Protein backbone atom coordinates (compact mmCIF):
# COMPACT_ATOMS: atom_id res chain seq x y z
CA UNK A 1 0.00 0.00 0.00
CA UNK A 2 2.80 2.43 0.91
CA UNK A 3 4.40 2.18 -2.53
CA UNK A 4 1.06 2.70 -4.27
CA UNK A 5 0.38 5.82 -2.21
CA UNK A 6 3.84 7.23 -2.93
CA UNK A 7 3.41 6.60 -6.64
CA UNK A 8 -0.01 8.27 -6.61
CA UNK A 9 1.62 11.33 -5.03
CA UNK A 10 4.27 11.20 -7.75
CA UNK A 11 1.60 11.05 -10.46
CA UNK A 12 0.09 14.29 -9.11
CA UNK A 13 3.49 15.95 -9.40
CA UNK A 14 3.98 14.60 -12.91
CA UNK A 15 0.59 15.85 -14.06
CA UNK A 16 1.44 19.29 -12.69
CA UNK A 17 4.46 19.16 -15.04
CA UNK A 18 2.08 18.14 -17.87
CA UNK A 19 3.48 14.62 -18.06
CA UNK A 20 0.36 12.50 -18.53
CA UNK A 21 1.48 9.41 -20.43
CA UNK A 22 3.92 7.84 -17.98
CA UNK A 23 2.03 9.17 -14.95
CA UNK A 24 -1.06 7.27 -16.04
CA UNK A 25 0.90 4.09 -16.74
CA UNK A 26 2.87 4.09 -13.49
CA UNK A 27 -0.26 4.95 -11.53
CA UNK A 28 -2.03 1.91 -12.94
CA UNK A 29 0.85 -0.49 -12.47
CA UNK A 30 1.67 0.58 -8.91
CA UNK A 31 -1.92 0.47 -7.70
CA UNK A 32 -2.37 -2.91 -9.38
CA UNK A 33 0.41 -4.35 -7.19
CA UNK A 34 -1.54 -3.53 -4.05
CA UNK A 35 -4.92 -4.51 -5.51
CA UNK A 36 -3.79 -7.95 -6.68
CA UNK A 37 -2.09 -8.74 -3.38
CA UNK A 38 -5.34 -7.79 -1.63
CA UNK A 39 -7.34 -9.98 -4.03
CA UNK A 40 -5.01 -12.92 -3.41
CA UNK A 41 -6.19 -13.07 0.21
CA UNK A 42 -9.61 -14.19 -1.00
CA UNK A 43 -8.51 -16.26 -3.96
CA UNK A 44 -10.63 -19.14 -5.28
CA UNK A 45 -7.98 -21.70 -4.45
CA UNK A 46 -4.24 -22.07 -4.63
CA UNK A 47 -3.92 -21.60 -8.37
CA UNK A 48 -5.88 -18.33 -8.22
CA UNK A 49 -3.75 -17.21 -5.26
CA UNK A 50 -0.58 -17.86 -7.25
CA UNK A 51 -1.99 -16.10 -10.32
CA UNK A 52 -2.79 -12.94 -8.31
CA UNK A 53 0.71 -12.87 -6.82
CA UNK A 54 2.25 -13.39 -10.27
CA UNK A 55 0.24 -10.45 -11.63
CA UNK A 56 1.52 -8.35 -8.74
CA UNK A 57 5.05 -9.44 -9.60
CA UNK A 58 4.62 -8.39 -13.22
CA UNK A 59 3.17 -5.05 -12.15
CA UNK A 60 6.12 -4.51 -9.80
CA UNK A 61 8.52 -5.06 -12.69
CA UNK A 62 6.51 -2.67 -14.85
CA UNK A 63 6.50 -0.01 -12.13
CA UNK A 64 10.30 -0.30 -11.86
CA UNK A 65 10.63 0.20 -15.60
CA UNK A 66 8.44 3.33 -15.52
CA UNK A 67 10.53 4.68 -12.64
CA UNK A 68 13.67 4.12 -14.68
CA UNK A 69 12.12 5.92 -17.63
CA UNK A 70 11.12 8.85 -15.42
CA UNK A 71 14.70 9.09 -14.10
CA UNK A 72 16.26 8.91 -17.55
CA UNK A 73 13.88 11.54 -18.90
CA UNK A 74 14.61 13.90 -15.99
CA UNK A 75 11.17 13.84 -14.35
CA UNK A 76 12.58 12.45 -11.09
CA UNK A 77 16.06 12.70 -9.64
CA UNK A 78 18.43 9.83 -8.90
CA UNK A 79 17.72 9.86 -5.15
CA UNK A 80 13.96 9.57 -5.55
CA UNK A 81 14.39 6.91 -8.21
CA UNK A 82 16.60 4.81 -5.94
CA UNK A 83 14.25 5.20 -2.99
CA UNK A 84 11.18 4.10 -4.96
CA UNK A 85 13.00 1.39 -6.89
CA UNK A 86 14.32 -0.08 -3.62
CA UNK A 87 10.72 -0.44 -2.47
CA UNK A 88 9.84 -2.14 -5.75
CA UNK A 89 12.81 -4.49 -5.33
CA UNK A 90 11.76 -5.41 -1.80
CA UNK A 91 8.23 -6.15 -2.93
CA UNK A 92 9.54 -8.12 -5.90
CA UNK A 93 11.76 -10.22 -3.60
CA UNK A 94 8.84 -11.00 -1.27
CA UNK A 95 6.56 -11.85 -4.17
CA UNK A 96 9.11 -14.19 -5.79
CA UNK A 97 9.53 -16.00 -2.48
CA UNK A 98 5.77 -16.18 -1.92
CA UNK A 99 5.06 -17.49 -5.42
CA UNK A 100 7.83 -20.08 -5.12
CA UNK A 101 6.53 -21.27 -1.75
CA UNK A 102 2.92 -21.39 -2.98
CA UNK A 103 3.90 -23.35 -6.10
CA UNK A 104 5.94 -25.81 -4.04
CA UNK A 105 3.03 -26.26 -1.65
CA UNK A 106 0.68 -26.86 -4.57
CA UNK A 107 3.01 -29.50 -6.02
CA UNK A 108 3.33 -31.22 -2.64
CA UNK A 109 -0.41 -31.19 -2.18
CA UNK A 110 -0.94 -32.82 -5.58
CA UNK A 111 1.71 -35.45 -4.81
CA UNK A 112 0.11 -36.23 -1.45
CA UNK A 113 -3.27 -36.77 -3.15
CA UNK A 114 -1.84 -39.37 -5.53
Secondary structure, 3 states (H helix, E strand, C coil): CHHHHHHHHHHHHHHHCCCCHHHHHHHHHHHHHHHHHHHHCCCCCHHHHHHHHHHHHHHHHHHHHHHHHHHHCCCCCHHHHHHHHHHHHHHHHHHHHHHHHHHHHHHHHHHHCC
